[in-house]
Amino acid sequence: MPFTGCDAYFLAIEDMMARAGQGRHVGLSVVELGEGLDAARLRDAARRFSLSHPLLHAKIAPRPPFAVPEWTAVPPFSPDAVAVVEHPGG
């Protein structure tokens, strides 16, 4: 899968941060849901989503110098690429 402009931007930022000893980016979404949510069903849906989207498991493929980077995703894929963590009561 070819890189997009956004992928290249984040790769460059990650490289700059690593050279400066500043750590790495971590993607995280927090969703607050109301009463009546079945967390087990949401977790099951997230696991099925994880298995059906190979890009969630991709790594940067080794490429020759100056070649356009690409993503590569090799099975088996983990169903836990999109985790659902429940924190009852906030």
LUMTI-967206 format. One record per atom (N, C-alpha, C): residue number from 1; chain; x, y, z negated. Coordinates in Angstrom, 2 decimals, padded with zeros to 5 digits. Each point is the difference from the previous one (the first is absolute). Example, Ala and Ser with C-alpha at 12.3 -4.5 7.8 and 13.67 -1.06 7.14 Angstrom:
<atoms>
+-----+-------+---------+---------+---------+
!  nr ! kette !      c1 !      c2 !      c3 !
+-----+-------+---------+---------+---------+
!   1 !     A !  013.19 ! -005.69 ! -007.80 !
!   1 !     A ! -000.89 !  001.19 !  000.00 !
!   1 !     A !  000.90 !  001.20 !  000.00 !
!   2 !     A ! -000.35 !  001.05 !  000.72 !
!   2 !     A !  000.82 !  001.19 ! -000.06 !
!   2 !     A ! -000.77 !  001.09 ! -000.73 !
+-----+-------+---------+---------+---------+
</atoms>
This chain:
<atoms>
+-----+-------+---------+---------+---------+
!  nr ! kette !      c1 !      c2 !      c3 !
+-----+-------+---------+---------+---------+
!   1 !     A !  000.85 ! -001.16 !  000.00 !
!   1 !     A ! -000.85 !  001.16 !  000.00 !
!   1 !     A !  000.90 !  001.23 !  000.00 !
!   2 !     A ! -000.17 !  000.90 !  000.96 !
!   2 !     A !  000.87 !  001.18 !  000.07 !
!   2 !     A ! -000.27 !  000.98 ! -001.14 !
!   3 !     A !  001.03 !  000.76 ! -000.34 !
!   3 !     A ! -000.12 !  001.06 ! -000.99 !
!   3 !     A ! -000.85 !  001.13 !  000.56 !
!   4 !     A ! -000.70 !  000.69 ! -000.87 !
!   4 !     A ! -000.70 !  001.23 !  000.37 !
!   4 !     A !  000.88 !  001.17 ! -000.46 !
!   5 !     A ! -000.37 !  001.20 !  000.36 !
!   5 !     A !  000.72 !  001.18 ! -000.45 !
!   5 !     A !  000.00 !  000.11 ! -001.52 !
!   6 !     A ! -001.12 ! -000.35 ! -000.62 !
!   6 !     A ! -000.11 !  000.04 ! -001.46 !
!   6 !     A !  000.94 ! -001.02 ! -000.64 !
!   7 !     A !  000.10 ! -001.20 !  000.59 !
!   7 !     A !  000.92 ! -001.03 ! -000.51 !
!   7 !     A !  001.43 !  000.52 !  000.02 !
!   8 !     A !  000.39 !  000.61 !  001.12 !
!   8 !     A !  001.37 !  000.51 !  000.14 !
!   8 !     A !  000.27 !  001.10 ! -001.01 !
!   9 !     A ! -000.99 !  000.87 ! -000.24 !
!   9 !     A !  000.16 !  001.08 ! -000.97 !
!   9 !     A !  000.25 ! -000.58 ! -001.40 !
!  10 !     A ! -000.82 ! -000.95 ! -000.42 !
!  10 !     A !  000.17 ! -000.58 ! -001.33 !
!  10 !     A !  001.30 ! -000.79 ! -000.12 !
!  11 !     A !  000.40 ! -000.66 !  001.07 !
!  11 !     A !  001.28 ! -000.71 ! -000.03 !
!  11 !     A !  001.15 !  000.99 ! -000.21 !
!  12 !     A ! -000.05 !  001.13 !  000.68 !
!  12 !     A !  001.04 !  001.03 ! -000.16 !
!  12 !     A ! -000.01 !  000.57 ! -001.41 !
!  13 !     A ! -001.18 !  000.27 ! -000.54 !
!  13 !     A ! -000.11 !  000.53 ! -001.37 !
!  13 !     A !  000.52 ! -001.03 ! -001.00 !
!  14 !     A ! -000.35 ! -001.26 !  000.18 !
!  14 !     A !  000.49 ! -001.07 ! -000.89 !
!  14 !     A !  001.53 ! -000.06 !  000.03 !
!  15 !     A !  000.56 !  000.12 !  001.17 !
!  15 !     A !  001.46 ! -000.04 !  000.14 !
!  15 !     A !  000.64 !  001.19 ! -000.73 !
!  16 !     A ! -000.56 !  001.19 !  000.18 !
!  16 !     A !  000.54 !  001.18 ! -000.70 !
!  16 !     A ! -000.12 ! -000.16 ! -001.51 !
!  17 !     A ! -001.14 ! -000.49 ! -000.46 !
!  17 !     A ! -000.20 ! -000.17 ! -001.44 !
!  17 !     A !  000.97 ! -001.04 ! -000.56 !
!  18 !     A !  000.21 ! -001.09 !  000.73 !
!  18 !     A !  000.90 ! -001.05 ! -000.47 !
!  18 !     A !  001.43 !  000.54 ! -000.12 !
!  19 !     A !  000.43 !  000.79 !  000.99 !
!  19 !     A !  001.36 !  000.56 ! -000.06 !
!  19 !     A !  000.16 !  000.99 ! -001.14 !
!  20 !     A ! -001.09 !  000.64 ! -000.40 !
!  20 !     A !  000.05 !  000.95 ! -001.11 !
!  20 !     A ! -000.30 ! -000.66 ! -001.34 !
!  21 !     A ! -000.24 ! -001.33 !  000.00 !
!  21 !     A ! -000.30 ! -000.71 ! -001.25 !
!  21 !     A ! -001.35 !  000.36 ! -000.59 !
!  22 !     A ! -000.96 !  000.33 !  000.85 !
!  22 !     A ! -001.30 !  000.48 ! -000.48 !
!  22 !     A ! -001.10 ! -001.05 ! -000.02 !
!  23 !     A !  000.32 ! -001.25 !  000.23 !
!  23 !     A ! -001.05 ! -001.03 ! -000.05 !
!  23 !     A ! -000.66 ! -000.20 !  001.32 !
!  24 !     A ! -001.25 ! -000.52 ! -000.03 !
!  24 !     A ! -000.73 ! -000.35 !  001.22 !
!  24 !     A ! -001.45 !  000.42 ! -000.10 !
!  25 !     A ! -000.69 !  000.01 !  001.14 !
!  25 !     A ! -001.43 !  000.26 !  000.03 !
!  25 !     A ! -000.76 ! -001.26 ! -000.39 !
!  26 !     A ! -001.10 !  000.19 ! -000.69 !
!  26 !     A ! -000.90 ! -001.10 ! -000.33 !
!  26 !     A ! -001.40 !  000.46 !  000.36 !
!  27 !     A ! -000.69 ! -000.81 !  000.78 !
!  27 !     A ! -001.37 !  000.34 !  000.36 !
!  27 !     A ! -000.97 ! -000.50 ! -001.06 !
!  28 !     A ! -000.90 !  000.85 ! -000.43 !
!  28 !     A ! -000.94 ! -000.37 ! -001.05 !
!  28 !     A ! -001.28 !  000.78 !  000.18 !
!  29 !     A ! -001.11 ! -000.67 ! -000.09 !
!  29 !     A ! -001.30 !  000.67 !  000.00 !
!  29 !     A ! -000.72 ! -000.39 ! -001.28 !
!  30 !     A ! -000.61 !  000.97 ! -000.63 !
!  30 !     A ! -000.78 ! -000.25 ! -001.20 !
!  30 !     A ! -001.44 !  000.35 !  000.32 !
!  31 !     A ! -000.89 ! -000.94 ! -000.23 !
!  31 !     A ! -001.41 !  000.20 !  000.28 !
!  31 !     A ! -000.77 ! -000.23 ! -001.29 !
!  32 !     A ! -000.79 !  000.98 ! -000.38 !
!  32 !     A ! -000.84 ! -000.16 ! -001.19 !
!  32 !     A ! -001.40 ! -000.35 !  000.47 !
!  33 !     A ! -000.49 ! -001.15 ! -000.45 !
!  33 !     A ! -001.30 ! -000.49 !  000.43 !
!  33 !     A ! -000.95 ! -000.07 ! -001.17 !
!  34 !     A ! -001.26 !  000.19 !  000.28 !
!  34 !     A ! -001.01 !  000.02 ! -001.04 !
!  34 !     A ! -000.47 ! -001.37 ! -000.43 !
!  35 !     A ! -001.03 !  000.01 ! -000.82 !
!  35 !     A ! -000.60 ! -001.22 ! -000.52 !
!  35 !     A ! -000.52 ! -000.87 !  001.14 !
!  36 !     A ! -000.05 ! -001.30 ! -000.24 !
!  36 !     A ! -000.57 ! -000.92 !  000.95 !
!  36 !     A !  000.98 ! -000.57 !  001.00 !
!  37 !     A !  001.25 !  000.41 ! -000.05 !
!  37 !     A !  000.99 ! -000.54 !  000.93 !
!  37 !     A !  000.40 ! -001.40 ! -000.44 !
!  38 !     A !  000.02 ! -000.90 !  000.94 !
!  38 !     A !  000.47 ! -001.35 ! -000.26 !
!  38 !     A !  001.48 ! -000.05 !  000.36 !
!  39 !     A !  000.87 !  000.14 ! -000.99 !
!  39 !     A !  001.44 !  000.06 !  000.24 !
!  39 !     A !  000.52 ! -001.27 !  000.68 !
!  40 !     A ! -000.58 ! -001.14 ! -000.31 !
!  40 !     A !  000.44 ! -001.25 !  000.62 !
!  40 !     A ! -000.28 !  000.01 !  001.50 !
!  41 !     A ! -001.15 !  000.54 !  000.40 !
!  41 !     A ! -000.32 !  000.08 !  001.44 !
!  41 !     A !  000.91 !  001.00 !  000.70 !
!  42 !     A !  000.30 !  001.12 ! -000.65 !
!  42 !     A !  000.92 !  000.99 !  000.57 !
!  42 !     A !  001.39 ! -000.61 !  000.16 !
!  43 !     A !  000.45 ! -000.73 ! -001.01 !
!  43 !     A !  001.31 ! -000.66 !  000.06 !
!  43 !     A !  000.05 ! -001.02 !  001.13 !
!  44 !     A ! -001.08 ! -000.77 !  000.16 !
!  44 !     A ! -000.08 ! -000.98 !  001.09 !
!  44 !     A !  000.05 !  000.70 !  001.37 !
!  45 !     A ! -000.73 !  001.10 !  000.13 !
!  45 !     A !  000.01 !  000.75 !  001.27 !
!  45 !     A !  001.40 !  000.55 !  000.29 !
!  46 !     A !  000.69 !  000.50 ! -001.03 !
!  46 !     A !  001.37 !  000.52 !  000.19 !
!  46 !     A !  000.95 ! -001.11 !  000.43 !
!  47 !     A ! -000.16 ! -001.18 ! -000.56 !
!  47 !     A !  000.85 ! -001.14 !  000.39 !
!  47 !     A ! -000.25 ! -000.39 !  001.45 !
!  48 !     A ! -001.27 ! -000.04 !  000.42 !
!  48 !     A ! -000.30 ! -000.32 !  001.40 !
!  48 !     A !  000.54 !  001.08 !  000.94 !
!  49 !     A ! -000.12 !  001.27 ! -000.41 !
!  49 !     A !  000.53 !  001.11 !  000.78 !
!  49 !     A !  001.52 ! -000.13 !  000.15 !
!  50 !     A !  000.69 ! -000.34 ! -001.09 !
!  50 !     A !  001.46 ! -000.18 !  000.02 !
!  50 !     A !  000.41 ! -001.05 !  001.02 !
!  51 !     A ! -000.73 ! -001.10 !  000.04 !
!  51 !     A !  000.35 ! -001.09 !  000.90 !
!  51 !     A ! -000.31 !  000.31 !  001.46 !
!  52 !     A ! -000.91 !  000.93 !  000.25 !
!  52 !     A ! -000.42 !  000.28 !  001.37 !
!  52 !     A !  000.73 !  001.19 !  000.63 !
!  53 !     A !  000.93 !  000.64 ! -000.71 !
!  53 !     A !  000.72 !  001.16 !  000.52 !
!  53 !     A !  001.51 ! -000.22 ! -000.13 !
!  54 !     A !  000.63 ! -000.57 !  001.03 !
!  54 !     A !  001.43 ! -000.33 ! -000.05 !
!  54 !     A !  000.90 !  001.19 ! -000.31 !
!  55 !     A ! -000.38 !  001.21 !  000.39 !
!  55 !     A !  000.87 !  001.15 ! -000.24 !
!  55 !     A !  000.23 !  000.25 ! -001.49 !
!  56 !     A ! -000.92 ! -000.44 ! -000.85 !
!  56 !     A !  000.18 !  000.14 ! -001.45 !
!  56 !     A !  001.19 ! -000.81 ! -000.50 !
!  57 !     A !  000.47 ! -000.96 !  000.78 !
!  57 !     A !  001.08 ! -000.90 ! -000.40 !
!  57 !     A !  001.27 !  000.24 !  000.80 !
!  58 !     A ! -000.01 !  001.02 !  000.85 !
!  58 !     A !  001.09 !  000.19 !  000.96 !
!  58 !     A !  001.25 !  000.60 ! -000.65 !
!  59 !     A !  001.12 ! -000.34 !  000.60 !
!  59 !     A !  001.30 !  000.57 ! -000.35 !
!  59 !     A !  000.59 !  000.56 !  001.28 !
!  60 !     A !  001.00 !  000.86 ! -000.14 !
!  60 !     A !  000.65 !  000.57 !  001.17 !
!  60 !     A !  000.87 ! -001.08 !  000.63 !
!  61 !     A ! -000.22 ! -000.24 !  001.28 !
!  61 !     A !  000.76 ! -001.02 !  000.73 !
!  61 !     A !  001.41 !  000.51 !  000.29 !
!  62 !     A !  001.02 ! -000.87 ! -000.12 !
!  62 !     A !  001.35 !  000.41 !  000.39 !
!  62 !     A !  000.03 !  000.36 !  001.48 !
!  63 !     A !  000.61 !  001.12 !  000.33 !
!  63 !     A !  000.06 !  000.47 !  001.37 !
!  63 !     A !  001.41 !  000.50 !  000.31 !
!  64 !     A !  000.38 !  000.01 !  001.27 !
!  64 !     A !  001.30 !  000.57 !  000.37 !
!  64 !     A !  000.03 !  001.50 ! -000.31 !
!  65 !     A !  001.19 !  000.57 ! -000.17 !
!  65 !     A !  000.09 !  001.45 ! -000.24 !
!  65 !     A ! -000.72 !  000.79 !  001.09 !
!  66 !     A ! -000.67 !  001.05 ! -000.39 !
!  66 !     A ! -000.72 !  000.93 !  000.87 !
!  66 !     A ! -001.25 ! -000.61 !  000.65 !
!  67 !     A ! -000.37 ! -001.22 ! -000.37 !
!  67 !     A ! -001.24 ! -000.60 !  000.50 !
!  67 !     A ! -001.16 !  000.50 ! -000.84 !
!  68 !     A ! -001.19 !  000.03 !  000.57 !
!  68 !     A ! -001.19 !  000.41 ! -000.74 !
!  68 !     A ! -000.32 ! -001.08 ! -001.02 !
!  69 !     A ! -000.10 !  000.37 ! -001.28 !
!  69 !     A ! -000.31 ! -001.01 ! -001.03 !
!  69 !     A ! -001.37 ! -000.63 !  000.24 !
!  70 !     A ! -000.15 ! -001.21 ! -000.50 !
!  70 !     A ! -001.27 ! -000.71 !  000.09 !
!  70 !     A ! -000.30 ! -000.68 ! -001.33 !
!  71 !     A ! -001.29 ! -000.20 ! -000.25 !
!  71 !     A ! -000.45 ! -000.79 ! -001.13 !
!  71 !     A ! -000.09 ! -001.45 !  000.43 !
!  72 !     A !  000.33 ! -000.90 ! -000.91 !
!  72 !     A ! -000.22 ! -001.42 !  000.26 !
!  72 !     A ! -000.66 ! -000.61 ! -001.23 !
!  73 !     A ! -001.00 ! -000.82 !  000.25 !
!  73 !     A ! -000.73 ! -000.67 ! -001.08 !
!  73 !     A !  000.00 ! -001.49 !  000.29 !
!  74 !     A !  000.58 ! -000.76 ! -000.89 !
!  74 !     A !  000.12 ! -001.45 !  000.21 !
!  74 !     A ! -000.80 ! -000.72 ! -001.09 !
!  75 !     A ! -000.97 ! -000.83 !  000.39 !
!  75 !     A ! -000.76 ! -000.77 ! -000.99 !
!  75 !     A !  000.93 ! -000.95 ! -000.77 !
!  76 !     A ! -000.38 ! -000.50 ! -001.14 !
!  76 !     A ! -001.33 !  000.14 ! -000.60 !
!  76 !     A ! -000.15 !  001.35 ! -000.69 !
!  77 !     A ! -001.21 !  000.54 !  000.04 !
!  77 !     A ! -000.30 !  001.27 ! -000.62 !
!  77 !     A ! -000.59 ! -000.22 ! -001.40 !
!  78 !     A !  000.29 !  000.93 ! -000.88 !
!  78 !     A ! -000.53 ! -000.07 ! -001.37 !
!  78 !     A ! -001.39 !  000.61 ! -000.04 !
!  79 !     A ! -000.92 ! -000.61 ! -000.71 !
!  79 !     A ! -001.32 !  000.62 ! -000.15 !
!  79 !     A !  000.02 !  001.18 ! -000.96 !
!  80 !     A !  001.14 !  000.27 ! -000.61 !
!  80 !     A !  000.07 !  001.04 ! -001.01 !
!  80 !     A !  000.68 !  001.28 !  000.48 !
!  81 !     A !  000.06 !  000.22 !  001.33 !
!  81 !     A !  000.60 !  001.23 !  000.52 !
!  81 !     A ! -000.79 !  001.24 ! -000.43 !
!  82 !     A ! -001.29 ! -000.16 ! -000.15 !
!  82 !     A ! -000.86 !  001.07 ! -000.53 !
!  82 !     A ! -000.52 ! -000.50 ! -001.35 !
!  83 !     A !  000.58 !  000.55 ! -001.04 !
!  83 !     A ! -000.36 ! -000.47 ! -001.34 !
!  83 !     A ! -001.19 !  000.80 ! -000.55 !
!  84 !     A ! -000.81 ! -000.68 ! -000.75 !
!  84 !     A ! -001.11 !  000.64 ! -000.73 !
!  84 !     A !  000.28 ! -000.22 ! -001.47 !
!  85 !     A !  000.20 !  001.10 ! -000.72 !
!  85 !     A !  000.27 ! -000.06 ! -001.43 !
!  85 !     A ! -001.14 !  000.72 ! -000.72 !
!  86 !     A ! -000.58 ! -000.69 ! -000.92 !
!  86 !     A ! -001.15 !  000.57 ! -000.72 !
!  86 !     A !  000.45 !  000.51 ! -001.36 !
!  87 !     A ! -000.41 !  001.23 ! -000.31 !
!  87 !     A !  000.28 !  000.61 ! -001.30 !
!  87 !     A ! -001.34 !  000.39 ! -000.63 !
!  88 !     A ! -000.65 ! -000.94 ! -000.67 !
!  88 !     A ! -001.31 !  000.31 ! -000.60 !
!  88 !     A !  000.07 !  001.17 ! -000.98 !
!  89 !     A ! -000.95 !  000.85 !  000.09 !
!  89 !     A ! -000.09 !  001.12 ! -000.93 !
!  89 !     A !  000.95 !  001.13 !  000.31 !
!  90 !     A !  000.60 !  000.02 !  001.19 !
!  90 !     A !  000.86 !  001.11 !  000.40 !
!  90 !     A !  001.36 ! -000.23 ! -000.42 !
+-----+-------+---------+---------+---------+
</atoms>
